[in-house]
């Protein structure tokens, strides 16, 4: 399966690059993470042994493959949330081809509703790659569903620094979180919630 999964990831990477070059309207763009970011996510999942992972912003499923491949190695799974029906459809096809579908739950819904319905401390790791303008209003819910010792990763922290500034300020001001900005891919904001490892 490894060879076919690597081929699928490469296919999605190239599709995303071509597609985004051809489309300027956001709803049609894939806006995928870089391969370097995918590798970084894989290492973080394995290093933290994150078994309950939440991704907000599935797109065509490229980043979820990196997360799910790593989660499967530590006995975990990924719940990924996508509001766009078009992108959720692409992701379903991606996951059915990946060999990782038993490790992935795709939710086609509004992220705020999913966060609001999730129980406290439900997730070991949250990857945020969605509507940046909504992040500040999601913050209380994100910190509620991330377990003590859990890790929040936010994409585009450098490529869209100004858009991210209000949210970054909230996270950095929260005494329960230790924060680092990592110059991988488009920039990743990492925040660890205090309170132990499980």
N, C-alpha and C positions, 0 to 999 in steps of 0.2 A: 504493500500500500504506500510505502514511503515515497517511491519513485513517482507514482501517480499523483500523490498529494503535492509533491514539489512541482510537478508539471502543472497542476491545477493552479497553484499559487502564482507561478510564473505567468500563466495565461491570464489570470485576473489582474495581475499587476500591469501587464501590457495593455489589456483591454481598458483599464481605468485611465491609463496615460493617454491612449488614443482618444477615448471618449471625451475626456475633459479638455483635450485640445480642440475638439470639434464643437463642444457645447459651452456656451457662456452662462446659460441660465441654471441656477443652482439646483432646481429639482431634477434636472437631467444629468448632473455631474456626479461621479462616484466619490470624489474627494477622499480617496483611499490613503491610508498611512503609507509611509515608505517601507521598503523591505527592511531597512536598518531598524526602524521602529518595531516591525514585526519580530525581528530577532531579539530586540530588547524586551518586548512583552513576554516572549517565550522564556527568557532567562528569569525575569521577575516572577512569573507564575511558578516556575520550578523552584526558585530559591526560597520563596515564601510558602511553598506547598499549598497554594490557594486552591481549595476544592469547590468553593461556591463563588463563581465569578459573574458579575453583571457588566454587560456592555451596553451603553446607550449610544445608538447610532450605528446600525448594522451595515448600511449601504448594500453592496452586493455580496457581502460576507467575507471579504478578504481578511480583515483584521480578526474576525471571529475564528477563522481557521488557525491562525497563529495561537490564539488563546486556547482553543479547544484541543489542539495537538498537544500543547503543554499540559493542559488540565487532565487530559486522558492519561498522561504519564504519572500523575500523582493521585489518580483516582477521583478526579473532579469533573465538573461540567460547567458550561457557560449558558447563561440566560442572556439573550441579546434582543434589544428592543428597537424597532424601526417603525416610524410613523407613516412613511411613504409606501403605498400599496405596490407601486412599480418596483421599488428597491427591495421590498420584502419578497416579491416574486422572484427577483434575480437571486436573492440570498437562499431561498428554498431550493432552487435548482443547484446552486453552489454546494449546499450542504448535502443534498442527495448524492452528489458525485464524489464527495470528499472521503467517504468511509468513516466520518466522524459524527454522523447525524445523531447517534445515541448519546453523544456528549454535548449536544447543542439543543436548546429550546429557543425557538424564534417566537417572539411576541410582536404581532403587528398592532401597535397601539401607541397612545400618547405617553411619552416617558414620565411626565408628571403624574399621570394616573397610576402607572405601574409603581413608581416610587412611593406614592401615597398609600398603596395597597400592600406594600411589602412590610414584613415584620421587622422589628428592631434587631440589629446585629445580624442580619440575614446573610451578608456577603463578606467574604475574606478579601476580595479585590474588586474594585470598580474601575472600568475604563470608560472615560467620557470623551466622546468624539461626535458631537451633535450640534445643536443650535446654541452657540456661545452666548447669545443675548439672554437666554433663559437660565443659564447656570446660576446666577445669584438667587433667583427665586426658588431654585431646586436645592440650594445649599443645606437648609435645615433638614430636608428629607434625606439627602445624601449622607450627611453625618449620622443620621438616625439609623439608616439601614447598613452602614459599614460597621463591622464589629470592632471592638477594642483590639488594637494591634493590626488592624486591616490597612490595606494600601489603596489609595486613590491615585489614579494616573489620568492626566488630562492632556490630550493632544493639542497641537497648534499653539503652545505656550510662547513660542518665539515668533513663528510666522504671522501670528495675529495677536501680538503682544498688547496692543491698545484695546482690542475687543475683549481680551481676557482680563484686563486690568481690574475691573470691578470685582470679578470673581476671585482672582488671585489675592486681592487685598482682604477679602473675607476669610479665605483659608489661612493666609499668613497671620491674620489677627486672632485666630482661634487658638487659644493656649493648649487645646487638646491635640493639636496637630504639629508635627515636625515636617518642614517643607524644604524641598530642593528643586531647583530648576536645572534640568539636564539637557544639554545641547545635542540630542539625538534626533535625527529626522527633522521634523518641523518644530521641535522643542517639546519636551515632556515635563509637565509639572507633577512632581511626586509629593504626596502628603501621607504620612503614617499617623494613624490615630492612636493616642496613648491608651495604655490599659492592659498590656500583656499580649500574649501570642495565641490565645484561644479561650 
